[in-house]
Amino acid sequence: MSASVRQQRDVVIACYLGWTLDAFDFFIMAFVLGDVAQEFGTGVTAVSFAVLLTLAMRMLGALIFGRIADRYGRRPALMASILGYSLFGFASGLAPSLTVFLILRALFGIAMGGEWGVGASLTMESIPPQWRGRVSGLLQAGYPSGYLLASVLYGLVHTWAGWRGMFMMGAVPALLVFYIRSHVPESPDWEHRDRARRSGAAPTEGLVAVMRRHAGLTVHAVLLMTAFNFFSHGTQDIYPRFLQAGHHITGWALTAIAVTYNIGAILGGLVFGTVSEWIGRRRAIGLAALLALPVVPLWAFTGNPLLIGAGAFLMQFAVQGAWGVVPAHLNELSPPEIRATFPGLTYQLGNLIAAVNLPLQSGIADRLGGDYRWPLAGVAVVAAVAILLLVASGREARGVRMGHEA
């Protein structure tokens, strides 16, 4: 294996693990909503605002860490983001009150928001163009991989460690920083642009100016990522609670179903990321979103645990199949001057709009007497249709050249 291929492999591994462990810290919350509510003497809907704050503050993190990455390099920004979300994830397990817990989850959201955009740009700028679709699917598979880890952790340690112990295990990702520091090189695209900037060969343009120049693309990307975030969070965040409250599935049975649908999610990202190299990014996204629609009745309205598991597998195969194309698609669409900022910021602006999802679904379920089926199904269908319409109206940028390639 050549030195350059080895370095590219190390970049992919580090960014995949960064997003996996990021999602692991985030999805612990999905399994302990009831525990945290009981600890602080409040309802699940009130605690669900911790998820809203995390999602909302990710936009600020994408902006902060994205600008650091565009100015000082992808590598230091990625390490800072991972250290930040590890610290605040651990501290969440020490919260003495609901107010402190909500503040810590908001700070966690800032650090979490920086990882995806920086890691995706570092990866896409470091690998050959023909790898992008496959690696995009692998990179995005880190999200359900983290969910899977959280599911297994819930089954293994929740009974003796409690919700506080589960959050404290969020300090583990900090160890990844040592690997990045010793094995991961800086993006060659960023180094190329930094040399041009230092020599005066490339003019320096501010973020607002670049985004104003690409206003149509920016609005389209934000709307697309809003639909994507409703698609994923609307089918994932409250689903464990739906299984617990609606079907009385807990413990290892809940873990088994969560593992099943996260395996589906990982496979979906890998399959559709690869397919996007053959048929294009937009068609692959549209095909995955279309697949979700006929799965909704099996996923949300069946009562048999085996059928629930099958429906959950297929739904997340479709949801994360569409998501598996996003890292490559957004980085290829991005203005090159702000490639560390644009994908993460538009993604997290969409997250900011979709942050209302969990309180919305939980509130509707409360009004329906604890029936989570209709809010789950409604969000899934509307989001899938919105994605179909938006990708149909967008443009394709598969295989676009990046700075050092040109």
Secondary structure, 3 states (H helix, E strand, C coil): CCHHHHHHHHHHHHHHHHHHHHHHHHHHHHHHHHHHHHHCCCCHHHHCHHHHHHHHHHHHHHHHHHHHHHHHCHHHHHHHHHHHHHHHHHHHCCCCCHHHHHHHHHHHHHHHHHHHHHHHHHHHHHCCHHHHHHHHHHHHCHHHHHHHHHHHHHHHHHHHHHHHHHHHHHHHHHHHHHHHHHHCCCCHHHHHHHHHHHHCCCCCCCHHHHHHHCHHHHHHHHHHHHHHHHHHHHHHCCHHHHHHHHHCCCHHHHHHHHHHHHHHHHHHHHHHHHHHHHHCHHHHHHHHHHHHHHHHHHHHHCCCHHHHHHHHHHHHHHHHHHHCCHHHHHHHHCCHHHCCCHHHHHHHHHHHHHCCHHHHHHHHHHHCCCCCHHHHHHHHHHHHHHHHHHHHHCCCCCCCCCCCCC
